[in-house]
Amino acid sequence: MQPFALKDCALIAIATGRKAQNLKELRNHLLTVERGSLYYHFWGGLLRPGFEEREYGNDLAEWVRHSIHDTRLAERLALVDPSKFHDLEDMRQELIDVVEERLDEIEVLSWAPVDRQFQFIRSQTVVFDTRRSVQNPEQLAAIIPSLSASSVFFHFIDARQRLTDSEDDFRFWLSSWGDHYGALRERLSAIDPYFISLNELRDQVSAIFGDYFGGTG
């Protein structure tokens, strides 16, 4: 079997020049904005440093709530879970549907102040080789608790954009042993990484590996 190479990563934010000041402008940009921008505004918040806990999990919902003060739409956007979409294009259509539904409901278009426009950012993932690897799943179980949050992001979240069937790197590697680790892969597949922090995600993954190899494995 090939060893599991541990990687780390960072998301570089790149301005697209696109800005929205009201819902119509937001909808129009969502129609054509780069896929990397959708990725950044839904997943990038997990890697951005911040001292305040965000009210919503994605940037669109935060902007709608705090810049144009539409709580109803913010709550609808907050329910869009990117981990449920195998393709970002499917998520794009869901976002457009949600915004258009709200546009049909309102009679007066709310505008954000000029200094609170929504600025579309796209991301570029930079990958770092940690020069660490493990030979078998038991060794991986031992090392997961010490992984950095950004390494967990790369292997469990970013991987879903790189691999087929929206798998994470851990499940993909475990599949090298055929069905032997099927139960472990199934338990990992039940984790929804969107509504928890990266530290919580690492704890959940670590607990599943630990329980599997320390108990039921």
Disulfide bonds with the S-S distance in Angstrom:
none
